[in-house]
Amino acid sequence: MIDVTPGLLERRPRLAKAVAEVLTETAGRVEREGFAQHAFFDGVTGLYCTRGHFTQVVLDKYRGQNILIDGVDLWKSVIAGCDMVLAMHLGQGVATWNDTPGRTKDEIVQVLRNVAASVRLAVSA
């Protein structure tokens, strides 16, 4: 695991808080609903992959609020922030990690919660 959270979010506390909240809510969604592999959204099962879940959480929470961070809509920044923080912690892209054969819902939930906690710690230090 590579922890670069402080460098990514240290001067953006609002973004860091939003990323941590989204990852925590995403963990709850995955825990309740499960997850898909090899598809952002599986139309047959109605399930999202990990990235699909956090994208939906972000859109539900922030789209249309007209909040800007460095001139970019908050919801776009949070999606990118979740992607970057997870990829850095995982050492690979979220989709690749999600689609690893044998990946379990419990693993995804644990990683999401751990990364959210790491983000909170990094910006509170």
C-alpha positions, 0 to 999 in steps of 0.5 A: 500500500502506498499512502500519498493521501497527505500530498493529494489532499493536504490543502483541500480539507473540504475535498478530503472530507467529501472523499472520506464521506463518500468512501464510507457511504460506498462501503455501506452500499457495497455491504448492503447491495453487493458488487459487480465485476467486469462492468461499471453497472451490471444490467442483469443483476442491477449491481455496480462495481466499486467505482460505480458505487462511489460514483453514484454516491457522489452524484446523489450527494453533490451533483447540481450543488454548484460548489467549485474546488479550484474551478472544478465542480465538487462532484467531479473533484470527489470522483477523481479524488476517490479514484486517485486515493484508492488507486494509490492505496491499492497500488493499481486502478480501482477497476483492475482491483475490483475485477480480480478473481475471487475478490469479495464484498468483505474485502471491498468494504474493509478497504473502503473503510480503511482508506476513508479512515486514512484520509481523515487521519491525513488531513487532521494531522 
